[in-house]
Amino acid sequence: MNNILLQDGSVVPRNTDNTWPLFRLAFRPFFLFGALFSIVSLVAWNALLNGKIGFAVHGGPLWWHMHEMLFGFVGAIVVGFLLSAVQTWTRLPSIKGLPLFLLFLLWLTARVFMWLPAVLPPWIIAVTDLLFFPAAALVLTRLVVKARLWRNIIFVPLLAAMTLANATMHYSAAEGLTELALSAAVGMVLMVTLLMCIMGGRVFPMFTANGTQTPRVPPLAWLEKSAIIGMLLVVVTQVGIFALPAWVNALLLFVTAALHFIRVFRWRIWVTLKTPLVWSLHVSYWCIPIGLTLLGISELSDSITRSQAIHSLTVGAMGIMILAMIARVSLGHTGRTIQVGKLMNAAFLILTFAFVVRVFGISVFPSYGDVFTTATALWVLAYGCFFALYLPILTRPRVDGQPG
């Protein structure tokens, strides 16, 4: 009675963990409620832009939209992924149970506090929000140091840099410095893009080989290093730390984009077209060099706006990659076959269309309002599919009876 018989005939010990399944590993609450939060936030933002509702939020509506999609939604997914992955990397138990619930509650409290600027002092809202990344970094550091896996220590300074960007955004809100807020938001976008480039290079070739039963593409050391170094330089130059001529910024962006175009082309998207959990990852990565190219054009010409370029990285690269990764990780970490059905395949297609509409839709739609509304509706539909399908998966024990 203490063992479970799996479909392949193997027997595993039954998990006796009495922790509520939602808080057995970090990906569960942060993927589920991060996805739901993105839906709520975008619906509220679109309703505000169209004059359907009015509301007071910390930092003002535009600041709130930028901050909450980056530090609220994306931040939740990043922490959920890292604090789950570190258990696989180190083979040490990661945060769960009451400590995980408290970390999730910290994130959720900060989201609620953003809606209460008339009730709470700004410093309480800011401090509550700023504690999240450092708390996650402490958990990550403890496990990486204990296991002596120094290769993965890189994610700790990255979380520290994200905390600094977050602090800068809160300072800009307190002082009414719109340009500083925009710079901090761009910095966060590019740091998350850097994280996606690092993780993509590590796992996408493997996912492609495993998912398509084709040979794994061997990495080219010069290309891998150059692509990451180029992206790191883009982060530094685009946040305004150095005042460089526009043509220098554009040249760096074009060269870095070219490196990532070569990188993702070598991964052979054409062999993945029948495998939704793989082609979606490829499409998301293609959005990175597209976004960098558009950002370079925006440095030299008004034909492409900076907003279009940034949304290539947020809606395209981040939105699609997050949806694909949380769908994949949620299946693997709950003991299920890593394969999605037609509905999630449709969700990936819908979100890809949302990227196209948000970035290039102004050439088709009569107004930006129509662009925003259409892109929002598509995002809500795609992430709504995830929430509906994965709610029972993420709130129930693993099907194989194992911990996590």
HUGISUL-V306290 format. One record per pair of residues at least 24 apart in sequence whose C-alpha atoms are under 10 Angstrom apart, sorted by the first residue. I is the first residue (numbers start at 1). J is the second residue. If there is no record, write none. Layout:
i=I j=J
i=I j=J
//
This chain:
i=3 j=401
i=4 j=399
i=4 j=400
i=4 j=401
i=4 j=402
i=5 j=400
i=5 j=401
i=6 j=399
i=6 j=400
i=6 j=401
i=7 j=400
i=11 j=400
i=12 j=400
i=12 j=401
i=12 j=402
i=13 j=400
i=13 j=401
i=13 j=402
i=13 j=403
i=14 j=400
i=14 j=401
i=14 j=402
i=14 j=403
i=15 j=397
i=15 j=398
i=15 j=400
i=15 j=401
i=15 j=402
i=15 j=403
i=15 j=404
i=16 j=401
i=16 j=402
i=16 j=403
i=17 j=97
i=17 j=397
i=17 j=401
i=17 j=402
i=17 j=403
i=17 j=404
i=18 j=97
i=19 j=96
i=19 j=97
i=19 j=98
i=19 j=397
i=19 j=403
i=19 j=404
i=20 j=96
i=20 j=97
i=20 j=98
i=20 j=101
i=20 j=395
i=20 j=396
i=20 j=397
i=21 j=96
i=21 j=97
i=21 j=393
i=21 j=394
i=21 j=395
i=21 j=396
i=21 j=397
i=21 j=398
i=21 j=403
i=21 j=404
i=22 j=96
i=22 j=97
i=22 j=100
i=22 j=101
i=22 j=391
i=22 j=392
i=22 j=393
i=22 j=394
i=22 j=395
i=22 j=396
i=22 j=397
i=22 j=404
i=23 j=95
i=23 j=96
i=23 j=97
i=23 j=98
i=23 j=99
i=23 j=100
i=23 j=101
i=23 j=104
i=23 j=394
i=23 j=395
i=23 j=404
i=24 j=84
i=24 j=94
i=24 j=95
i=24 j=96
i=24 j=97
i=24 j=98
i=24 j=100
i=24 j=101
i=24 j=394
i=24 j=395
i=24 j=396
i=24 j=397
i=24 j=398
i=24 j=403
i=24 j=404
i=25 j=80
i=25 j=81
i=25 j=83
i=25 j=84
i=25 j=85
i=25 j=87
i=25 j=93
i=25 j=94
i=25 j=95
i=25 j=96
i=25 j=97
i=25 j=100
i=25 j=333
i=25 j=334
i=25 j=394
i=25 j=403
i=25 j=404
i=26 j=76
i=26 j=77
i=26 j=79
i=26 j=80
i=26 j=81
i=26 j=82
i=26 j=83
i=26 j=84
i=26 j=85
i=26 j=94
i=26 j=95
i=26 j=96
i=26 j=97
i=26 j=100
i=26 j=101
i=26 j=103
i=26 j=104
i=26 j=404
i=27 j=76
i=27 j=77
i=27 j=78
i=27 j=79
i=27 j=80
i=27 j=81
i=27 j=82
i=27 j=83
i=27 j=84
i=27 j=85
i=27 j=326
i=27 j=329
i=27 j=330
i=27 j=333
i=27 j=394
i=27 j=404
i=28 j=80
i=28 j=81
i=28 j=84
i=28 j=326
i=28 j=329
i=28 j=330
i=28 j=333
i=28 j=334
i=28 j=390
i=28 j=391
i=28 j=393
i=28 j=394
i=28 j=395
i=28 j=396
i=28 j=404
i=29 j=76
i=29 j=77
i=29 j=80
i=29 j=100
i=29 j=101
i=29 j=104
i=29 j=391
i=29 j=394
i=29 j=395
i=30 j=73
i=30 j=74
i=30 j=75
i=30 j=76
i=30 j=77
i=30 j=78
i=30 j=79
i=30 j=80
i=30 j=81
i=30 j=103
i=30 j=104
i=30 j=107
i=30 j=108
i=30 j=326
i=31 j=73
i=31 j=74
i=31 j=76
i=31 j=77
i=31 j=78
i=31 j=79
i=31 j=80
i=31 j=81
i=31 j=322
i=31 j=323
i=31 j=325
i=31 j=326
i=31 j=327
i=31 j=329
i=31 j=330
i=31 j=386
i=31 j=387
i=31 j=390
i=31 j=394
i=32 j=76
i=32 j=77
i=32 j=80
i=32 j=326
i=32 j=330
i=32 j=383
i=32 j=386
i=32 j=387
i=32 j=388
i=32 j=390
i=32 j=391
i=32 j=393
i=32 j=394
i=32 j=395
i=33 j=73
i=33 j=76
i=33 j=77
i=33 j=104
i=33 j=108
i=33 j=387
i=33 j=391
i=34 j=69
i=34 j=72
i=34 j=73
i=34 j=74
i=34 j=75
i=34 j=76
i=34 j=77
i=34 j=78
i=34 j=80
i=34 j=107
i=34 j=108
i=34 j=383
i=34 j=387
i=35 j=73
i=35 j=74
i=35 j=76
i=35 j=77
i=35 j=322
i=35 j=323
i=35 j=326
i=35 j=380
i=35 j=382
i=35 j=383
i=35 j=384
i=35 j=386
i=35 j=387
i=36 j=73
i=36 j=380
i=36 j=383
i=36 j=384
i=36 j=386
i=36 j=387
i=36 j=388
i=37 j=68
i=37 j=69
i=37 j=72
i=37 j=73
i=37 j=76
i=37 j=108
i=37 j=111
i=37 j=383
i=38 j=68
i=38 j=69
i=38 j=70
i=38 j=72
i=38 j=73
i=38 j=74
i=38 j=319
i=38 j=379
i=38 j=380
i=38 j=383
i=38 j=384
i=39 j=69
i=39 j=73
i=39 j=376
i=39 j=377
i=39 j=379
i=39 j=380
i=39 j=381
i=39 j=382
i=39 j=383
i=39 j=384
i=39 j=387
i=40 j=380
i=41 j=65
i=41 j=68
i=41 j=69
i=41 j=72
i=41 j=73
i=42 j=68
i=42 j=69
i=42 j=372
i=42 j=373
i=42 j=375
i=42 j=376
i=42 j=377
i=42 j=379
i=42 j=380
i=43 j=373
i=43 j=376
i=43 j=377
i=43 j=379
i=43 j=380
i=45 j=372
i=45 j=373
i=45 j=376
i=46 j=369
i=46 j=372
i=46 j=373
i=46 j=374
i=46 j=375
i=46 j=376
i=46 j=377
i=47 j=373
i=49 j=369
i=49 j=372
i=49 j=373
i=50 j=369
i=50 j=370
i=50 j=372
i=50 j=373
i=55 j=115
i=56 j=114
i=56 j=115
i=56 j=116
i=56 j=117
i=56 j=118
i=57 j=112
i=57 j=113
i=57 j=114
i=57 j=115
i=57 j=116
i=57 j=117
i=57 j=118
i=58 j=113
i=58 j=114
i=58 j=115
i=58 j=116
i=58 j=117
i=58 j=118
i=58 j=120
i=58 j=121
i=58 j=122
i=58 j=125
i=58 j=126
i=58 j=170
i=58 j=173
i=58 j=174
i=59 j=114
i=59 j=115
i=59 j=117
i=59 j=122
i=59 j=169
i=59 j=170
i=59 j=171
i=59 j=172
i=59 j=173
i=59 j=174
i=59 j=175
i=59 j=176
i=59 j=178
i=59 j=181
i=60 j=114
i=60 j=117
i=60 j=173
i=60 j=176
i=62 j=178
i=62 j=181
i=62 j=182
i=63 j=169
i=63 j=170
i=63 j=172
i=63 j=173
i=63 j=178
i=63 j=181
i=63 j=182
i=63 j=185
i=64 j=114
i=64 j=115
i=64 j=169
i=64 j=173
i=66 j=169
i=66 j=181
i=66 j=182
i=66 j=184
i=66 j=185
i=66 j=186
i=66 j=189
i=67 j=166
i=67 j=169
i=67 j=170
i=67 j=181
i=67 j=182
i=67 j=184
i=67 j=185
i=67 j=188
i=68 j=110
i=68 j=111
i=68 j=114
i=69 j=185
i=69 j=314
i=70 j=162
i=70 j=166
i=70 j=185
i=70 j=186
i=70 j=188
i=70 j=189
i=70 j=192
i=70 j=314
i=70 j=318
i=71 j=107
i=71 j=111
i=71 j=129
i=71 j=130
i=71 j=132
i=71 j=133
i=71 j=162
i=71 j=163
i=71 j=165
i=71 j=166
i=71 j=185
i=71 j=188
i=71 j=189
i=72 j=107
i=72 j=108
i=72 j=110
i=72 j=111
i=72 j=129
i=72 j=132
i=73 j=107
i=73 j=111
i=74 j=188
i=74 j=189
i=74 j=192
i=74 j=314
i=74 j=318
i=74 j=319
i=74 j=322
i=75 j=107
i=75 j=132
i=75 j=133
i=75 j=159
i=75 j=162
i=75 j=188
i=75 j=192
i=76 j=104
i=76 j=107
i=76 j=108
i=76 j=132
i=76 j=133
i=77 j=322
i=77 j=323
i=77 j=325
i=77 j=326
i=78 j=133
i=78 j=136
i=78 j=159
i=78 j=192
i=78 j=195
i=78 j=196
i=78 j=322
i=79 j=132
i=79 j=133
i=79 j=135
i=79 j=136
i=79 j=137
i=79 j=140
i=79 j=159
i=80 j=104
i=80 j=136
i=80 j=326
i=81 j=322
i=81 j=325
i=81 j=326
i=81 j=329
i=81 j=330
i=82 j=136
i=82 j=137
i=82 j=139
i=82 j=140
i=82 j=152
i=82 j=155
i=83 j=136
i=83 j=137
i=83 j=139
i=83 j=140
i=83 j=143
i=84 j=140
i=84 j=329
i=84 j=333
i=84 j=404
i=85 j=140
i=85 j=329
i=85 j=333
i=86 j=139
i=86 j=140
i=86 j=141
i=86 j=143
i=86 j=144
i=86 j=147
i=86 j=149
i=86 j=152
i=87 j=140
i=87 j=143
i=87 j=144
i=87 j=404
i=88 j=333
i=89 j=143
i=89 j=144
i=89 j=147
i=89 j=149
i=89 j=152
i=90 j=143
i=90 j=144
i=90 j=145
i=90 j=146
i=90 j=147
i=90 j=148
i=90 j=149
i=90 j=152
i=91 j=143
i=91 j=147
i=92 j=143
i=92 j=144
i=92 j=146
i=92 j=147
i=93 j=143
i=93 j=403
i=93 j=404
i=94 j=139
i=94 j=140
i=94 j=142
i=94 j=143
i=94 j=404
i=95 j=136
i=95 j=139
i=95 j=140
i=95 j=143
i=96 j=404
i=100 j=136
i=103 j=131
i=103 j=132
i=103 j=133
i=103 j=135
i=103 j=136
i=104 j=132
i=105 j=132
i=106 j=130
i=106 j=131
i=106 j=132
i=106 j=135
i=107 j=131
i=107 j=132
i=107 j=133
i=108 j=132
i=122 j=170
i=122 j=173
i=122 j=174
i=123 j=170
i=123 j=171
i=123 j=174
i=125 j=170
i=126 j=166
i=126 j=167
i=126 j=169
i=126 j=170
i=126 j=171
i=126 j=173
i=126 j=174
i=127 j=167
i=127 j=170
i=129 j=163
i=129 j=166
i=129 j=167
i=129 j=170
i=130 j=162
i=130 j=163
i=130 j=164
i=130 j=165
i=130 j=166
i=130 j=167
i=130 j=170
i=131 j=163
i=132 j=159
i=132 j=163
i=133 j=158
i=133 j=159
i=133 j=160
i=133 j=161
i=133 j=162
i=133 j=163
i=133 j=164
i=133 j=166
i=134 j=159
i=134 j=160
i=134 j=162
i=134 j=163
i=135 j=159
i=154 j=195
i=155 j=195
i=158 j=191
i=158 j=192
i=158 j=194
i=158 j=195
i=159 j=191
i=159 j=192
i=161 j=187
i=161 j=188
i=161 j=191
i=162 j=187
i=162 j=188
i=162 j=189
i=162 j=191
i=162 j=192
i=163 j=188
i=164 j=188
i=165 j=191
i=165 j=239
i=180 j=239
i=180 j=240
i=182 j=239
i=183 j=238
i=183 j=239
i=183 j=240
i=183 j=241
i=184 j=238
i=184 j=239
i=184 j=240
i=185 j=239
i=185 j=310
i=186 j=235
i=186 j=238
i=186 j=239
i=186 j=240
i=186 j=310
i=187 j=234
i=187 j=235
i=187 j=236
i=187 j=237
i=187 j=238
i=187 j=239
i=187 j=240
i=188 j=235
i=188 j=239
i=189 j=235
i=189 j=310
i=189 j=311
i=189 j=313
i=189 j=314
i=189 j=318
i=190 j=231
i=190 j=232
i=190 j=234
i=190 j=235
i=190 j=236
i=190 j=238
i=190 j=239
i=190 j=288
i=190 j=292
i=190 j=310
i=190 j=313
i=190 j=314
i=191 j=231
i=191 j=232
i=191 j=234
i=191 j=235
i=191 j=236
i=192 j=235
i=192 j=313
i=192 j=314
i=192 j=317
i=192 j=318
i=193 j=231
i=193 j=232
i=193 j=235
i=193 j=285
i=193 j=288
i=193 j=313
i=193 j=314
i=193 j=317
i=193 j=318
i=194 j=227
i=194 j=228
i=194 j=229
i=194 j=230
i=194 j=231
i=194 j=232
i=194 j=234
i=194 j=235
i=194 j=288
i=195 j=228
i=195 j=231
i=195 j=232
i=196 j=284
i=196 j=285
i=196 j=288
i=196 j=317
i=196 j=318
i=196 j=321
i=196 j=322
i=197 j=224
i=197 j=227
i=197 j=228
i=197 j=231
i=197 j=260
i=197 j=285
i=197 j=288
i=198 j=224
i=198 j=225
i=198 j=227
i=198 j=228
i=198 j=231
i=200 j=264
i=200 j=281
i=200 j=282
i=200 j=284
i=200 j=285
i=200 j=321
i=201 j=227
i=201 j=228
i=201 j=263
i=201 j=264
i=201 j=267
i=201 j=285
i=204 j=264
i=204 j=267
i=204 j=278
i=204 j=281
i=204 j=282
i=204 j=285
i=205 j=264
i=205 j=266
i=205 j=267
i=205 j=268
i=205 j=278
i=205 j=282
i=206 j=267
i=207 j=272
i=207 j=277
i=207 j=278
i=207 j=281
i=208 j=267
i=208 j=268
i=208 j=269
i=208 j=271
i=208 j=272
i=208 j=275
i=208 j=277
i=208 j=278
i=208 j=279
i=208 j=281
i=208 j=282
i=209 j=267
i=209 j=271
i=209 j=272
i=209 j=278
i=210 j=278
i=211 j=271
i=211 j=272
i=211 j=274
i=211 j=275
i=211 j=276
i=211 j=277
i=211 j=278
i=211 j=279
i=211 j=338
i=211 j=339
i=212 j=271
i=212 j=272
i=212 j=273
i=212 j=274
i=212 j=275
i=212 j=278
i=213 j=271
i=213 j=272
i=214 j=271
i=214 j=272
i=216 j=267
i=217 j=266
i=217 j=267
i=217 j=268
i=218 j=266
i=218 j=267
i=219 j=263
i=219 j=266
i=219 j=267
i=220 j=263
i=220 j=266
i=223 j=259
i=223 j=260
i=223 j=262
i=223 j=263
i=224 j=259
i=224 j=260
i=224 j=263
i=225 j=259
i=226 j=255
i=226 j=256
i=226 j=259
i=226 j=260
i=227 j=255
i=227 j=256
i=227 j=257
i=227 j=258
i=227 j=259
i=227 j=260
i=227 j=261
i=227 j=262
i=227 j=263
i=228 j=256
i=228 j=259
i=228 j=260
i=229 j=256
i=230 j=254
i=230 j=255
i=230 j=256
i=230 j=257
i=230 j=259
i=230 j=260
i=231 j=255
i=231 j=256
i=231 j=257
i=231 j=259
i=231 j=260
i=231 j=292
i=232 j=256
i=234 j=292
i=238 j=295
i=245 j=299
i=246 j=296
i=246 j=297
i=246 j=298
i=246 j=299
i=246 j=300
i=247 j=296
i=247 j=297
i=247 j=299
i=247 j=300
i=248 j=296
i=248 j=299
i=249 j=295
i=249 j=296
i=249 j=299
i=249 j=300
i=250 j=292
i=250 j=293
i=250 j=294
i=250 j=295
i=250 j=296
i=250 j=297
i=250 j=298
i=250 j=299
i=250 j=300
i=251 j=293
i=251 j=296
i=251 j=297
i=251 j=299
i=252 j=292
i=252 j=293
i=252 j=296
i=253 j=289
i=253 j=291
i=253 j=292
i=253 j=293
i=253 j=294
i=253 j=295
i=253 j=296
i=253 j=297
i=253 j=299
i=254 j=289
i=254 j=290
i=254 j=292
i=254 j=293
i=254 j=294
i=254 j=295
i=254 j=296
i=254 j=297
i=255 j=289
i=255 j=292
i=255 j=293
i=255 j=296
i=256 j=288
i=256 j=289
i=256 j=292
i=256 j=293
i=257 j=286
i=257 j=288
i=257 j=289
i=257 j=290
i=257 j=291
i=257 j=292
i=257 j=293
i=257 j=294
i=257 j=295
i=257 j=296
i=258 j=289
i=258 j=290
i=258 j=292
i=258 j=293
i=259 j=289
i=260 j=285
i=260 j=286
i=260 j=287
i=260 j=288
i=260 j=289
i=260 j=290
i=260 j=292
i=261 j=285
i=261 j=286
i=261 j=287
i=261 j=288
i=261 j=289
i=261 j=290
i=262 j=289
i=263 j=289
i=264 j=288
i=264 j=289
i=274 j=345
i=275 j=339
i=275 j=340
i=275 j=345
i=276 j=324
i=276 j=339
i=276 j=340
i=276 j=341
i=276 j=342
i=276 j=344
i=276 j=345
i=276 j=346
i=276 j=347
i=276 j=348
i=276 j=349
i=277 j=321
i=277 j=323
i=277 j=324
i=277 j=325
i=277 j=327
i=277 j=328
i=277 j=338
i=277 j=339
i=277 j=340
i=277 j=341
i=277 j=344
i=277 j=345
i=277 j=348
i=278 j=324
i=278 j=325
i=278 j=328
i=278 j=339
i=279 j=324
i=279 j=345
i=279 j=348
i=280 j=320
i=280 j=321
i=280 j=322
i=280 j=323
i=280 j=324
i=280 j=325
i=280 j=345
i=280 j=347
i=280 j=348
i=280 j=349
i=280 j=351
i=280 j=352
i=281 j=317
i=281 j=320
i=281 j=321
i=281 j=322
i=281 j=323
i=281 j=324
i=281 j=325
i=281 j=348
i=282 j=317
i=282 j=320
i=282 j=321
i=282 j=324
i=283 j=316
i=283 j=317
i=283 j=320
i=283 j=321
i=283 j=348
i=283 j=349
i=283 j=352
i=284 j=312
i=284 j=313
i=284 j=314
i=284 j=315
i=284 j=316
i=284 j=317
i=284 j=318
i=284 j=319
i=284 j=320
i=284 j=321
i=284 j=322
i=284 j=323
i=284 j=324
i=284 j=348
i=284 j=352
i=284 j=355
i=285 j=313
i=285 j=316
i=285 j=317
i=285 j=318
i=285 j=320
i=285 j=321
i=286 j=312
i=286 j=313
i=286 j=316
i=286 j=317
i=287 j=311
i=287 j=312
i=287 j=313
i=287 j=314
i=287 j=315
i=287 j=316
i=287 j=317
i=287 j=318
i=287 j=320
i=287 j=321
i=287 j=352
i=287 j=355
i=288 j=312
i=288 j=313
i=288 j=314
i=288 j=316
i=288 j=317
i=288 j=318
i=289 j=313
i=289 j=317
i=290 j=316
i=290 j=317
i=291 j=316
i=291 j=317
i=291 j=359
i=294 j=359
i=304 j=359
i=304 j=360
i=305 j=359
i=307 j=358
i=307 j=359
i=308 j=355
i=308 j=358
i=308 j=359
i=308 j=360
i=308 j=361
i=308 j=362
i=309 j=359
i=310 j=359
i=311 j=355
i=311 j=356
i=311 j=358
i=311 j=359
i=312 j=355
i=312 j=356
i=312 j=358
i=312 j=359
i=312 j=360
i=313 j=355
i=313 j=359
i=314 j=355
i=315 j=351
i=315 j=352
i=315 j=354
i=315 j=355
i=315 j=356
i=315 j=357
i=315 j=358
i=315 j=359
i=315 j=375
i=315 j=379
i=316 j=351
i=316 j=352
i=316 j=353
i=316 j=354
i=316 j=355
i=316 j=356
i=316 j=358
i=316 j=359
i=317 j=352
i=317 j=355
i=319 j=348
i=319 j=351
i=319 j=352
i=319 j=354
i=319 j=355
i=319 j=379
i=319 j=382
i=319 j=383
i=320 j=347
i=320 j=348
i=320 j=349
i=320 j=350
i=320 j=351
i=320 j=352
i=320 j=354
i=320 j=355
i=320 j=379
i=320 j=382
i=320 j=383
i=321 j=348
i=323 j=347
i=323 j=348
i=323 j=351
i=323 j=382
i=323 j=383
i=323 j=386
i=324 j=348
i=324 j=386
i=326 j=386
i=326 j=390
i=327 j=386
i=327 j=387
i=327 j=389
i=327 j=390
i=330 j=390
i=330 j=393
i=330 j=394
i=331 j=390
i=331 j=393
i=331 j=394
i=331 j=398
i=332 j=398
i=333 j=394
i=333 j=398
i=333 j=399
i=333 j=402
i=333 j=403
i=333 j=404
i=334 j=393
i=334 j=394
i=334 j=396
i=334 j=397
i=334 j=398
i=334 j=399
i=334 j=400
i=334 j=401
i=334 j=402
i=334 j=403
i=334 j=404
i=335 j=397
i=335 j=398
i=335 j=399
i=335 j=400
i=335 j=401
i=335 j=402
i=335 j=403
i=335 j=404
i=336 j=393
i=336 j=398
i=336 j=399
i=336 j=400
i=343 j=382
i=343 j=385
i=343 j=386
i=343 j=389
i=344 j=382
i=344 j=383
i=344 j=385
i=344 j=386
i=344 j=389
i=345 j=382
i=345 j=385
i=346 j=381
i=346 j=382
i=346 j=385
i=347 j=378
i=347 j=379
i=347 j=380
i=347 j=381
i=347 j=382
i=347 j=383
i=347 j=384
i=347 j=385
i=347 j=386
i=348 j=379
i=348 j=382
i=348 j=383
i=348 j=385
i=348 j=386
i=349 j=378
i=349 j=382
i=350 j=375
i=350 j=377
i=350 j=378
i=350 j=379
i=350 j=380
i=350 j=381
i=350 j=382
i=350 j=383
i=351 j=375
i=351 j=376
i=351 j=377
i=351 j=378
i=351 j=379
i=351 j=380
i=351 j=381
i=351 j=382
i=351 j=383
i=352 j=378
i=352 j=379
i=352 j=382
i=353 j=378
i=353 j=379
i=354 j=378
i=354 j=379
i=354 j=380
i=354 j=381
i=354 j=382
i=355 j=379
//
